[in-house]
Amino acid sequence: AVAAGPMPLPAGALPRAIAVLSFSVVLSAPVAAQRRLAHRNLTANCWSRLPLVNMFNSYNMKFHHTKALTSPYPESHVERSQVPEDKVGWLTEWKDYNPVEYTAKSVLARPSWADPQINDEGFSPKFNERDGEVERKSLNGLYVVENGRPRNPVGRTGLTGRGLLGRWGPNHAADPVVTRWKRDRSGKKVAHPVTGKNILQFIAIKRRDCGEWAIPGGMVDPGEKISATLKREFEEEALNSLQKSPEEKAKLEKQLHRLFSQEHFVVYRGYVDDPRNTDNAWMETVAVNYHDETGETMDNLPLEAGDDAGMVKWVDISEKLELYASHSFFIKLVTEKLGAHWNEDPGSDCHE
């Protein structure tokens, strides 16, 4: 739930998809006509077929995260308090809920990207608003602030504080999904032998912190436009631009300008089921697809892992991908948009 009762959300707050990969969605009462189109037994493979509605604008909808319940908490030995599936939602009363308090030392050291502690003198954050250069508004609309702390809009996580996240409330990221068609040596698109659909590839990085493959995204800097974050993070993580000379950077900029200035597809906007999430701090992202239809732009680009990336490479896309956080869901939406291969039996998990 976002607030104590149902309320309309600000214009423009609708995300591009109804849920992220690891949520379980249960409709507990009749809702708007749009949602009645949804199948009762909804699975991850069917989610993206739903109308584009806000995932938090009805208290009749329950959402359960899974990666946000991960123990031990990333980069620590801290175990979350266990949260049963039926106790995740805030509307379910749980008087004995006793979450663990944890904020990493790296956050408490007050780097430039982190807030002070809530009770620190002089710190009066403006939640649900633009707070100077820091965006404290959620992509999913209003969230509850309880005892001076923002409350995770999806539910309990078994851990309070900020964990590894710098901001109280939403921590905004941007994920550029850069794709091309897989081609053989003659330049012809490669089709999957079972589905006959062309195989799509995307640029993936292997994260240094957890070793999982992911989209090369990152955090939005204060005052930075999302479009600038998308381009900057791709350059830093997939092209190692931070280690390039001014001349090399200029050459990369020229090559990338065509790709990042063309028409693009906003894959998703909203809350992310992330292992770093807590009751008081959570990840949100804007995932955008930049597709190189001919391959002319990206084929000659020198991929080189940098910043938070340990490795970088082109990866064939299919349902077998296991990616960080909700990235598999974003990738699946791109394949649907472009009509690419994803699943050898795409209708097997959808039931009337």
N, C-alpha and C positions, 0 to 999 in steps of 0.2 A: 504494500500500500504506500501511496505517496503522502497521504495526509490522513487526518482523523476520519474524514468522510469523503465521498466522491466530489471532485471539483473539476471544472474545465481546465485544460492546460493552455499555456500561452500559444498564440499563433506561431507556426513555424517550429513547434517542438516535436512534431511527429517524426519518429525514426523511420528508416527506409525498410525495415523488416520487423516482423512482430516479435521475434525472440532471438536469442543467441543459442548456439549449438547445444549447450548442455542444460538448458532449462527444460523442466517438465511442465506442461501447461494443462491446467484443469479448469474447465468452465463449470462453475458451481451454481450458476443461475442464469436465466435468460439475459442476454445482452443485446447490443445493437444488431440490426439486421445484417450488417456486414459480417459479424462474427459467426452468425448462424451458418455461414457457408463452410465453416471449418469442420473437418471430420472429427467425430468423437474420439476415435483412437488415433490421436495425432502423434506422429513420430518426426524425428529430425529431418528425414528425407522429404517430408511433405510441407514443412513450415513455410518455405519461400513461395508456396503457391497461394498463401493467404493474401487477402487484401492488405494494403499498406495502412495499418492502423497503429495507434500508439499502444505500446505494450503495458502501460501503467495507468491508463485512464479509466479503469473500472475496478472497484474494490471486489468485484465478483470473480476476478481472475487471480489465480495463485501461481507464483513462479518459484521454482526451486533451483538454486544454483548448485553446482557440484564442485567445480574447481575452486570456488571461493570458500569451500569447506576443507581444503587440503591441509593435512597434518603430516609431519611438522610444517610450520609456516616456512616459506622459502628462505633459504640462507640463514636458518636458525634451528635450534632444538626445541622451539616453543610449540607445544601441543595445544591446539584449539579445544575449547569445551565442545563436547559432542552435541550436535543439533539434529534431533530426529526430523525426518522429512515433514512430518505433520506440524512441526513447531517452527519452521523457517519463517513463515509469514508473521509480520508484526501484529496482525489482527487476531492471531491466536494467542490467547492469554497464557503466560508462562511465568508465574510469580517466582519460581525457583531458578530462572535463567541466571547463570553466573559466569559470564564470559571472561576469558583471560585478557588482561591489559598488556599490550606490547607495542612499542614503537622502537624501531631499530636505532642503534647508536649513531649510525650514519645520518639518520634523519634528525636526531636530537642535537647533532653537532651544528645544526643550522646552516647547511649549504645554501646557496642562492636560490635553489629551486624548492626549498622547504619552508613551511610555515613555522612560527613559534608554537609552543604548547598553548592550549586554549586559555589557561589562567595566567599566562605571562603578562606582565605589565605593559600596557600600550598596544596590546593586540586585540583589536575589535573587528573581526572579519564580518563582512556583509554577505551572509549566505543568501543564495537564490538571486544574487545580483552580480553585475560586473563590479568588481572591487578594485578600483584603480586599474592596473594593468592585468590583474589576475581575474580570470573568468571563473566565477563560482556558481554560475547558472548551470543547471543540468540540461543535457540534450533531451531528456525525458520529462521536462517540466519541473514543477515544484517538489521539493523533498522536505521532510519534517526535520526541525531542529529541536532537540530535546536536551534539557539541562545544558544548553550552550553548545551542544555537539550535533552535527548533522547526522541523520540516520540513513543507513543504506536502504535505498528504495525497494530493493528486491527482498530483503529480509535479514534474519540473523545469520552470522557467520561463525559464532563461537569465539570471537576475538574483537576487543575494542582497541582504541588508539589508532595509529596510522600504519603500523607495520613498516614496510619499505616505501610507502607512498608519502610524497612530500606535502600534499595539500589535504586539509580537512575537507571532506565532501568529495565532489567530482575531481578527478585528475584526468585532464584531457590529453588524448593522444591522436595521432593520425597515421593511417596505414596505407601506403601506396601499393596497389596490386598491379605490377607491371607484367603484361602477358604478351605472348606471341604464339603462332601456330608451330607445332612440331613439323619439321620438313625433312625429307630424305636428301640424299646427296645431289639429286637433280633439281632440288628446290620445290618438289611437289609436297603438298600437305599430306601428313601421315594420318590415316584413319584407323580407328580401333577395329580389330578383326571381328568382334562380336556385334557391336552396336552400329558400326559403319560411320560413326560420328568422328569428326576430326579431333585429334588430341591437342589440347592446349598446354602450354608451359608457362610457368611464372618464375620470377626471380625470388629465391628463398635464401634466407640467411640462417646459420646455426648460431643460436644465442650463446654467448659466453657464460651467462649466469646459470643456465639450467641445462644446456646442451640440446634443447629442442629446436626443431626447424620452425621458422616463422616468416611472416611478411616483414620486410625491413622497415618498420615504422618506429615512432618514438614520440616523446612528449612535446606538446605545444608550448613554446616559450611564452612568457608573459607579453601580451601585446602583439604577438605574431599571428598573421593570418594563416588559416588552415592550408591554403594552397602553397604558401611558403614552407610550412612544416613538411608537407608531403614531399616536396622536391628536395629540401635540405636533408631530410632523414634518408632518402634514397641515395643521395650522393655520398653521405657520410658512411652509411653502413654497407652499401653494395659497390661503391666505387672508391672508397677510402679517400674521399676528397680532402679530409683534414690533413693528410700527409702529402698532398700534391703541391707543386709549385704554382705560382700565379698563372704561368703560361699553360700548364696542364689543366688547371681549373677552368680557364677560359675556353679551352678546346672542348672539355666535357660539357660546359654550359651550352656551347653552340650545338653540340650533338643532341642534348636533351631538350633544348628549347622546342623543337618541333613536336616531340612526344608530349610534353607537359602543357603545351599551349593548345593542343587539339581538343576536340570534343571528348569528354570523359563520362564515366558512369559512376554515380555515387552508390556504392554497394550497400552501405549500412551506416546509420547514425544512432548512437545510443550506448547504453550500459553494456559492459563486457564482463562475462563470467571469468574472472582472473584470479589466480592463486594468491595474489597480493592483496586482494580486497579484504576489508574489515567492516565492522559495524559502522564505522565513522569515516571511512575513506574508501573510494572505489574508482575503478577505471571506466572511462567512457572513450569512445573513439569515433572517428569518421574514416571509413574505409572507401577508397576511390580506386577504380580500375582505369589504368592507362594502357590501352591495347595498341600494339604495333602490328597492324594488319599485314603489311608486306614483309616485315622483318628487316627492312632496310636501316631503320634507326638503331635497333638494339643488337643486331648481329655483330656489328663491329665495335661494340662498346666493351672496353676492358674491365670485366668484373674483377673486383679486388675487395676482400673483406676488410672492413675498418670499423672504428668506434666500438660498438657493443657486439659486433659480429665476429665469430670465430672462423666461419667459412661462408662462401656465397656461391650459388650455382643456379642454372636453369633446372627446374624440376617438372617432370610430367605430372599432369593433374589427373587424379582419379579419387574415388571414395576411399582408397586404401591409405591415403595420406594421413599421417598423425602429426598435427601441428600444435603449436603453443596456443594457450587460451582458446578463443573462439575462431581462430583463423581458418580452420577447415570450413566452417560455415560460410565465411566471406568468400572463400575460393569457390565453393559450390554455387553460390549465387551468380558468380561471374560466368561459370560454365553454362548456366541456364540462360543468362542474358545473351551469350554468344552462340548458343546451340552446340556446345562442345561436348565431348565424352565426359561422363562422370561415373555412371554405374552401369554394369553389364545388364542389370535387371531393374531399371529405374522405378517400375511400378510395384515391386515386390513388397515394399514396406508401407504402402498407402492402402488403407481399408476404408470402405464406406461405413 
